[in-house]
Structures are given as C-alpha cells and as structure tokens.
C-alpha cells in the first residue's frame, strides 16, 4: 500500500522509452500544468481575487470551517462589510491570509469603514493578531 514515487516511476523507465513515448509524456505533463494555470487564472478573473482558493489552516473558525477545508474567495469590493460577514485579511509582514468573521463595523466621520474580526472558535477578538497599534481593519487589509 505504501508506494513511493521511486517505486512507481524510475529513470530506467524513461531510458527505455522511445522518442515518441517520451515526447507524449512531456506533452501530457505540459498539458496538465498549463490546464492548472488556466483554471487558476480563470478563477482569479471570475472571483476578482488574487488568491481565489485558500486552505483553512487552523481550527479558529470551527464549526463553520474545519482545518483542511478549501474556500473559494470572491472580492465584492462594491459591497459594504457587515457584522457576521466572513472576511479574509493579511497582516503586514505575514504571508498567510486569515479567514475570520467581522464582529464589529465602525464608520468614521470621513466615511471610511473599519471592522474588527474574531474567529468563531476563539474567545477574544483578533486585535492581538493585527499590526502593532492597529485596532481595526480596513478593506485594504483584505
């Protein structure tokens, strides 16, 4: 049952292939890679998101999302964020996006909308995750 890549495919098999078989294998591999890239780019265009698919890495949003779940993201720039919406944001100098729920929304006098987030399974809000001194998120953090 525990087959490894070296057991499934070896260089000896490559050397035994004639030119036509080798060409077909290379073309099939290129087709798979280009198809995956086209699907990714299509999802980027359809969703308006730089990263249209993310994997849930922690249990902070259980029971809504479990570790390992795949999420398809959309960027609804024209819609206001409301309490209860699930948002994806990145913290400055951190690469991994965070998927949490907006628990408070604040609109300042100049019209800027700011929001506070929290994981459903967390006991406190996310202010400890934000950049030092940051108390609220803005849409540009998403």
NORFENLIN-V586421 format. One record per pair of residues at least 6 apart in sequence whose ideal C-beta (glycine too) atoms are under 6 Angstrom apart, sorted by the first residue. I is the first residue (numbers start at 1). GAP is how many residues later the second one is. D is the distance in whole Angstrom. If there is no record, write none. Layout:
<<I GAP D> <I GAP D>>
//
This chain:
<<43 9 4> <44 8 5> <47 26 6> <47 27 5> <48 27 4> <49 24 4> <49 26 5> <52 21 6> <53 17 6> <53 19 6> <54 17 5> <54 43 6> <55 15 6> <56 9 5> <56 11 6> <56 13 4> <59 8 6> <59 62 6> <60 59 3> <60 61 5> <60 62 5> <61 58 5> <61 59 5> <62 59 5> <64 56 5> <73 15 6> <81 21 5> <81 34 5> <83 19 6> <83 22 6> <85 17 5> <86 15 5> <87 15 6> <88 9 5> <88 11 5> <89 9 6> <89 48 6> <89 52 5> <89 53 5> <90 7 5> <92 39 5> <100 17 4> <100 18 6> <100 19 5> <100 26 6> <101 19 6> <102 13 5> <102 15 6> <103 13 6> <103 15 5> <104 12 4> <105 10 5> <106 8 5> <107 6 5> <114 22 4> <114 24 6> <115 22 5> <116 9 5> <116 20 6> <117 9 5> <118 7 4> <118 8 6>>
//
